[in-house]
């Protein structure tokens, strides 16, 4: 199998579980998901109250991602979204980048993704409707403050 196809199959398994088993979070262990997030994700992301003043400034917080319309889908497929493939591996799936890991590598499985989703479900999502961001043409979009 090709690497992209392997990731697609793994991602489809996660999304299928979310669709047919009900909320994936219900089957996951939120405490294990929290430990994964605090151990690995907090290097770049603010993770709830764990590291309020941590993370990398340009990296969205877990609460902000959770508030996005596609936030849970982003969490369930994070391992295939840049920059994660450089240091996150999936058992039986060949890495699809030759970049050297610049963070401590770690492995995720369908179970650990389910645990992560269970943890994220407990976070208070940030309302992103009024958040001003720079759009594709360099214009500010969102709430104008008027």
C-alpha positions as CSV (number, residue, x, y, z in Angstrom):
1,X,0.0,0.0,0.0
2,X,1.1,3.6,-0.5
3,X,1.8,5.8,2.5
4,X,-1.1,8.2,1.6
5,X,-3.5,5.3,1.3
6,X,-2.4,3.9,4.7
7,X,-3.0,7.2,6.3
8,X,-6.4,7.5,4.6
9,X,-7.4,4.0,5.8
10,X,-6.3,4.9,9.4
11,X,-8.1,8.2,9.3
12,X,-11.2,6.6,7.8
13,X,-11.3,4.1,10.7
14,X,-11.3,6.9,13.2
15,X,-14.0,8.9,11.4
16,X,-16.1,5.7,10.9
17,X,-15.9,5.0,14.6
18,X,-17.1,8.6,15.3
19,X,-20.0,8.2,12.9
20,X,-21.3,4.7,13.7
21,X,-20.4,4.2,17.4
22,X,-21.7,7.6,18.4
23,X,-19.4,10.2,19.9
24,X,-15.9,8.8,19.8
25,X,-15.2,10.5,23.0
26,X,-17.6,8.2,24.8
27,X,-15.4,5.2,24.3
28,X,-12.1,7.0,25.0
29,X,-10.3,7.5,28.2
30,X,-10.1,11.3,28.8
31,X,-7.4,11.0,31.4
32,X,-5.1,9.1,28.9
33,X,-5.9,11.7,26.3
34,X,-5.0,14.5,28.6
35,X,-1.7,12.8,29.4
36,X,-0.9,12.5,25.7
37,X,-1.8,16.1,25.1
38,X,0.2,17.4,28.0
39,X,3.2,15.2,27.2
40,X,3.4,15.8,23.5
41,X,1.0,18.4,22.2
42,X,1.8,21.1,24.8
43,X,5.3,21.6,23.3
44,X,3.5,23.7,20.7
45,X,-0.1,24.1,21.7
46,X,-1.8,25.6,24.7
47,X,-3.7,22.7,26.2
48,X,-6.5,23.8,28.4
49,X,-5.4,25.1,31.8
50,X,-2.2,22.9,31.7
51,X,0.0,25.5,30.1
52,X,-2.0,28.7,29.7
53,X,1.1,30.7,28.9
54,X,2.9,28.0,26.9
55,X,2.9,26.8,23.4
56,X,4.1,28.6,20.3
57,X,2.5,31.9,19.6
58,X,1.4,31.0,16.0
59,X,0.0,27.6,17.0
60,X,-3.7,27.4,17.8
61,X,-4.7,26.4,21.3
62,X,-6.7,23.2,21.9
63,X,-9.7,25.3,23.0
64,X,-9.5,27.3,19.7
65,X,-9.3,24.2,17.6
66,X,-12.2,22.7,19.5
67,X,-14.3,25.8,18.7
68,X,-13.8,25.4,15.0
69,X,-16.6,23.9,12.9
70,X,-14.3,21.1,11.8
71,X,-12.3,21.0,15.1
72,X,-13.0,17.4,16.1
73,X,-12.1,16.3,12.6
74,X,-8.9,18.2,12.9
75,X,-8.1,16.5,16.1
76,X,-8.9,13.0,14.7
77,X,-6.6,13.5,11.7
78,X,-3.9,15.7,13.3
79,X,-1.2,13.0,12.6
80,X,-1.5,13.6,8.9
81,X,-1.6,17.4,9.1
82,X,1.6,19.5,8.8
83,X,3.8,19.6,10.7
84,X,2.8,16.5,12.6
85,X,4.0,13.8,10.1
86,X,7.6,14.8,10.8
87,X,7.4,13.4,14.3
88,X,4.1,11.5,14.8
89,X,3.9,7.9,13.5
90,X,1.2,5.4,13.0
91,X,1.9,1.7,13.5
92,X,2.1,-0.1,10.1
93,X,2.2,3.1,8.1
94,X,5.4,4.3,6.5
95,X,6.3,7.9,7.3
96,X,5.4,10.0,4.3
97,X,8.1,12.6,4.9
98,X,11.8,12.3,4.9
99,X,12.2,15.3,7.2
100,X,14.1,14.5,10.3
101,X,11.9,14.8,13.5
102,X,12.5,18.2,15.2
103,X,10.5,17.1,18.2
104,X,10.5,13.9,20.2
105,X,8.7,11.4,18.0
106,X,5.7,9.6,19.3
107,X,3.2,7.0,18.0
108,X,-0.6,7.2,17.8
109,X,-3.1,4.5,17.4
110,X,-6.9,4.5,16.9
111,X,-7.2,4.0,20.7
112,X,-4.9,7.0,21.6
113,X,-6.8,9.2,19.1
114,X,-10.1,8.2,20.7
115,X,-8.6,9.0,24.1
116,X,-7.4,12.4,22.8
117,X,-10.9,13.2,21.5
118,X,-12.4,12.2,24.9
119,X,-10.1,14.8,26.5
120,X,-10.8,17.5,24.0
121,X,-14.6,17.0,24.4
122,X,-14.1,18.1,28.1
123,X,-12.4,21.4,27.1
124,X,-14.4,24.6,26.9
125,X,-14.3,25.5,23.1
126,X,-13.3,29.0,22.2
127,X,-16.0,30.9,20.3
128,X,-14.1,31.6,17.0
129,X,-17.0,33.4,15.3
130,X,-15.7,36.9,16.3
131,X,-12.0,36.1,16.1
132,X,-10.2,38.3,13.6
133,X,-7.8,36.5,11.3
134,X,-5.9,37.5,8.2
135,X,-7.6,36.0,5.2
136,X,-6.1,34.6,2.0
137,X,-5.7,38.0,0.4
138,X,-4.2,39.6,3.5
139,X,-7.4,41.3,4.5
140,X,-8.7,41.1,8.1
141,X,-11.8,39.0,8.3
142,X,-14.3,38.4,11.1
143,X,-15.6,40.8,13.7
144,X,-14.9,44.4,12.8
145,X,-15.6,45.6,16.3
146,X,-18.3,48.0,15.0
